[in-house]
Amino acid sequence: MNEVDMDLRQLITDQTHVSLKIAHHVASAESTPKNSVSSPLSLHVILGLIAAGSSGSTRDEILSVLKSNSIDDLNKRFSEIVPVVFADGSTSGGPKLSFANGVWVDQSLPFKPGFKRVVEDLYKAVSSQVDFLNHADEVASEVNSWAEKQTSGLIKDLLPPGSVDNMTRLIFANALYFKGEWDQKFDPSKTKENDFHLLDGTSVKVPYMTSYSDQFIRTFDGFKILSLPYKQGEDRRQFSMYFLLPDEKDGLLPLYEKVASEPDFLDTHLTYVKVEVGDFRLPRFKISLGFEASKVLKGLGINSAFSRGDLTEMVDSPQAEDLGVSNIFHKSFIEVNEEGTEAAAASAGVIMLMCLREKVDFVADHPFMYLIRENTTGVVLFVGHVVNPLEN
């Protein structure tokens, strides 16, 4: 691996660490965790665009949280990795993927040339001139329709009512979609109900998929990791879904803390060797989640962007001095069943004027983490957890 590859690998390792820290903050936001799905990568894109158009403390805070030395590092991460990871593989038998960026800017504000190049050339974002002053609701509807279309109808109403008004000046949006079939599908006739243990000590009956085939499972002190590969297309990409199962029935949050505190956790804990399984049960589940991400991001150290946020490098106008991020909205969806996985996510940033071979059991009958990862690059697409498979 040459020097550029090593630099890129480090960028991905840093990005993955940030992704898991964001997922940990989402999981810790509630006193009792609920089912979760998110795409930190989607939030990274919005933050990257904001950073590229900012200066001063706003840029410094975003770069620090995203573990980047410069805007060039961020640009390199997305301009080189995203086109490779998110190339659609469905025509050659692999997963269906899509990744899109969009920017809506008020017609009164011309982009600065440097920011326009970043938006269009590096992030490949489609930009639209709109009239927020007189048609804010119509613009919000347009963004929502765009996100729904880009995610095959899975993400609806990304921007809630009232989130866009005549003080809005820019909206950055990102959407991604993934649909992959398991390399070895589960037999639906073998799916049976059994107990799933909840965090409050009770249990519910849920449908469990099962298999008697050897599986990619690795056992560690306090937890196990299962890897389920997706069917591979003709290119070299290898997508897998990973299930991180704590030994203790209430071990979800401690496991999150461990994963989020070790920068190279995934690289050192993933498994590439199949083992014979004993009792093997995995619940079907479907999760939808939407949240406003500013609280999570402030908890990570991004604060200045949410005031008059030094967003002076975006547009060529005196109004640039008064721009700030009002909200960053995120919605995600995932469904896991016998056939495979379908997942989607969308994010929108709203910019406003601010005044070994022994048998191993893997019984996921209590709260666990999961993630979807492309293995040749190490890019993590989705992260989440299940505390009750029956709840959407």
HUFENPE-V436216 format. One record per backbone hydrogen bond with DSSP energy under -0.5 kcal/mol. NH is the residue of the N-H (numbers start at 0). CO is the residue of the C=O. If there is no record, write none. Layout:
# HUFENPE-V436216
[[NH & CO] [NH & CO]]
This chain:
# HUFENPE-V436216
[[5 & 1] [6 & 2] [7 & 3] [8 & 4] [9 & 5] [10 & 6] [11 & 7] [12 & 8] [13 & 9] [14 & 10] [15 & 11] [16 & 12] [17 & 13] [18 & 14] [19 & 15] [20 & 16] [21 & 17] [22 & 18] [23 & 19] [24 & 20] [25 & 21] [26 & 22] [27 & 23] [28 & 24] [28 & 25] [29 & 26] [32 & 30] [35 & 384] [37 & 382] [41 & 38] [42 & 38] [43 & 39] [44 & 40] [45 & 41] [46 & 42] [47 & 43] [48 & 44] [49 & 45] [50 & 46] [51 & 47] [52 & 48] [52 & 49] [53 & 50] [54 & 309] [57 & 54] [58 & 54] [59 & 55] [60 & 56] [61 & 57] [62 & 58] [63 & 59] [64 & 60] [65 & 61] [66 & 63] [67 & 62] [73 & 69] [74 & 70] [75 & 71] [76 & 72] [77 & 73] [78 & 74] [79 & 75] [80 & 76] [81 & 77] [82 & 77] [83 & 80] [84 & 80] [85 & 81] [86 & 83] [88 & 94] [91 & 88] [92 & 89] [93 & 88] [95 & 178] [96 & 94] [97 & 176] [99 & 174] [101 & 172] [102 & 125] [103 & 170] [104 & 102] [104 & 127] [105 & 168] [106 & 129] [108 & 105] [109 & 107] [111 & 313] [115 & 111] [116 & 112] [117 & 113] [118 & 114] [119 & 115] [120 & 116] [121 & 116] [121 & 117] [122 & 117] [124 & 118] [125 & 100] [126 & 124] [127 & 102] [129 & 104] [129 & 127] [131 & 129] [134 & 130] [135 & 131] [138 & 134] [139 & 135] [140 & 136] [141 & 137] [142 & 138] [143 & 139] [144 & 140] [145 & 141] [146 & 142] [147 & 143] [148 & 144] [149 & 145] [150 & 146] [151 & 148] [152 & 147] [153 & 150] [155 & 153] [159 & 157] [162 & 159] [167 & 164] [168 & 350] [169 & 350] [170 & 103] [171 & 348] [172 & 101] [173 & 346] [174 & 99] [175 & 344] [176 & 97] [177 & 342] [178 & 95] [179 & 340] [181 & 338] [182 & 228] [185 & 337] [186 & 209] [187 & 185] [189 & 186] [190 & 187] [191 & 207] [193 & 205] [195 & 203] [196 & 364] [197 & 195] [197 & 201] [200 & 197] [203 & 195] [205 & 193] [205 & 203] [207 & 191] [208 & 281] [210 & 279] [214 & 274] [215 & 226] [216 & 214] [216 & 272] [217 & 224] [219 & 222] [221 & 219] [222 & 219] [223 & 244] [224 & 217] [225 & 242] [226 & 215] [227 & 240] [228 & 226] [229 & 238] [230 & 180] [239 & 372] [240 & 227] [241 & 370] [242 & 225] [243 & 241] [243 & 368] [244 & 223] [244 & 242] [245 & 243] [245 & 366] [246 & 221] [250 & 247] [254 & 250] [255 & 251] [256 & 252] [257 & 253] [258 & 254] [259 & 255] [260 & 256] [261 & 257] [261 & 258] [262 & 260] [264 & 261] [267 & 263] [268 & 264] [268 & 265] [269 & 265] [274 & 214] [277 & 359] [279 & 277] [280 & 361] [281 & 208] [283 & 206] [284 & 335] [286 & 333] [287 & 391] [288 & 331] [290 & 329] [292 & 290] [292 & 327] [294 & 291] [296 & 292] [297 & 293] [298 & 294] [299 & 295] [300 & 296] [300 & 297] [301 & 296] [302 & 300] [305 & 302] [306 & 303] [308 & 306] [308 & 322] [309 & 307] [310 & 322] [311 & 309] [312 & 52] [313 & 52] [313 & 310] [315 & 109] [316 & 314] [319 & 316] [320 & 317] [321 & 318] [322 & 319] [323 & 351] [324 & 304] [325 & 323] [325 & 349] [326 & 349] [328 & 347] [329 & 290] [330 & 345] [331 & 288] [332 & 343] [333 & 286] [334 & 341] [335 & 284] [336 & 339] [340 & 179] [341 & 334] [342 & 177] [343 & 332] [344 & 175] [345 & 330] [346 & 173] [347 & 328] [348 & 171] [349 & 326] [349 & 347] [350 & 169] [350 & 348] [351 & 323] [351 & 349] [352 & 166] [353 & 321] [354 & 352] [359 & 275] [361 & 278] [363 & 280] [363 & 361] [364 & 362] [366 & 196] [367 & 385] [368 & 243] [369 & 383] [370 & 241] [371 & 381] [372 & 239] [373 & 378] [374 & 237] [374 & 372] [377 & 373] [378 & 373] [380 & 371] [380 & 378] [381 & 371] [382 & 37] [383 & 369] [384 & 35] [385 & 367] [390 & 387]]
